[in-house]
Amino acid sequence: MSATHDRERQTLFERSRPGRGGGKVPHPPKDALSRIPSTYLRAAGAALPEISEPELVRHYVNLSQLNYAIDTGFYPLGSCTMKYNPKVNEWAARLPGFAGLHPLVPDELAQGTLQLLWELESALAEIGGMKAVTLQPAAGAQGELTGILMVRAYHLSRGDTERTEVLVPDSAHGTNPATASMAGFRTVTIPSAPDGGVDVAAFRAALGPHTAAIMITNPSTVGLFESRLHELLEAVHEAGALAYMDGANLNAIMGRFKPGEAGFDVMHINVHKTFSTPHGGGGPGAGPVGVGEKLLPFLPSPRVLRESDGSFRLETPGERRTSIGRVRAFVGNTGVLVRAYAYIRANGGCGLCEVSDDAVLAANYMKSQVAEFLDVPFDRHCMHEFVASAATLKAETGVRTLDLAKRLIDYGYHPPTIYFPLTVEEALLIEPTETESVETLDAFVEALRKIVAEAHTDPDLLYAAPHDSPVRRLDETTAARQPNLRWRAMTGSQTPCPD
Ligand SMILES: *Cc1c(COP(=O)(O)O)cnc(C)c1O
């Protein structure tokens, strides 16, 4: 590590030198401090680092460059659709009319934003084959909760109080069973069949008068289209239950498959995955929910309505008594929704089909090459992502998926999703997205191929990876259970940082 690197690793507090400062206030009045009432004056100076402006700028710019981002490299994180985010979305989201609009302005002064939201609802309803959409939920997981709360309201509205269970396949995202529990249901786990789809016999055995809904991720988390969907949906509806589709993987099927037309009653869409917006940085997202006829009355309020004169307004409180109510303040994360709108308009209907087609093509292209040196458990045409496994490699060399992932960091890549889905041993879930060039896909596959070769010749190199990153291998359990999130002053000449 170079001297500059070492210096970057110092915190601002460690770089602080008494009396060193940033901006200058010209000619402060001599009595500046005595003008402030004494109750508001500090007894002692604030324990802030004292640092010059150029050092401060370098500190933060260097820190920002430690971030791995789509704008800096390939990010094949399965189940997350880490696609490139077109800059035109950022331009649109920052237009002062959208960005500066106060959420409490009367509807008459928010016509542009209301129109955009109304049109986005229509576009998403069209894409999902749904009757209507709410844009309120703040992310996919909250969309799930919104959807399942509507399912509950539906059953209760018919006086059916016996439906206490939600069926969830074992390959589902952890948010699905969490949602069912939060909404007050018991989760019944349905095993997968050997081909990766839902085990229909187990599913039928679990289905009954207690079933409120099934939650199906389609394409599934192993990257496969649910081939027995028709059979599953028919059985669900015969049993009087509803079908929820986790639409996080919509990037594979847009324009090619409409879940509502296939019989799903409700689905969420992760617009921060499928319709761009930076995803993965922990920033805001949005999880619109589409519903079919049965759940229409229960949509969260307020909905955006279009009047007969073409103007737009928000529903007034209590206007629709069947609504499950509000799930989020105001109308949702509008900045993210503006980005989604810009993305959809820029692509157009045909463009969205191409997005899915190219995402599926890229994944199959990579899968066929990765199969040359890792296990690829499902020997079927995959959708926009595929699952590989290092189970055989581990048996032969002792090298695990975690070691491969850590070594990829040395090669300059963000690792794919690992150990998910839980149903595949030593899993790597690889999602290239449609926005990467064939050269990028080839280069990543070659890096992975070299690493697998290293596993055979020099496994120790992999056990100790990463070698070239600012932090080496972390104790991930301790990092998750006892995260050390706050800098505490070290002993010595530094002013202690107050708790
Ligand atoms: C990302 C994801 C979710 C959760 O969505 P968030 O927007 O992160 O809350 C749910 N299901 C699947 C399959 C996902 O990939």
The ligand as an SDF file (V2000), in Angstrom:
LIG
                    3D

 15 15  0  0  0  0  0  0  0  0999 V2000
  -34.9690   -7.1270   -4.0410 C   0  0  0  0  0  0  0  0  0  0  0  0
  -35.9980   -8.1600   -3.8030 C   0  0  0  0  0  0  0  0  0  0  0  0
  -37.0320   -7.9630   -2.8710 C   0  0  0  0  0  0  0  0  0  0  0  0
  -37.0850   -6.7990   -1.9060 C   0  0  0  0  0  0  0  0  0  0  0  0
  -37.1290   -5.5670   -2.5210 O   0  0  0  0  0  0  0  0  0  0  0  0
  -36.5570   -4.2330   -1.8370 P   0  0  0  0  0  0  0  0  0  0  0  0
  -36.8900   -3.1800   -2.7980 O   0  0  0  0  0  0  0  0  0  0  0  0
  -35.0990   -4.4520   -1.6280 O   0  0  0  0  0  0  0  0  0  0  0  0
  -37.2880   -4.0730   -0.5180 O   0  0  0  0  0  0  0  0  0  0  0  0
  -38.0200   -8.9260   -2.7900 C   0  0  0  0  0  0  0  0  0  0  0  0
  -37.9830  -10.0430   -3.5490 N   0  0  0  0  0  0  0  0  0  0  0  0
  -36.9880  -10.2690   -4.4240 C   0  0  0  0  0  0  0  0  0  0  0  0
  -37.0080  -11.5370   -5.2410 C   0  0  0  0  0  0  0  0  0  0  0  0
  -35.9640   -9.3430   -4.5840 C   0  0  0  0  0  0  0  0  0  0  0  0
  -34.9670   -9.5880   -5.4450 O   0  0  0  0  0  0  0  0  0  0  0  0
  1  2  1  0
  2  3  1  0
  2 14  2  0
  3  4  1  0
  3 10  2  0
  4  5  1  0
  5  6  1  0
  6  7  2  0
  6  8  1  0
  6  9  1  0
 10 11  1  0
 11 12  2  0
 12 13  1  0
 12 14  1  0
 14 15  1  0
M  END
$$$$
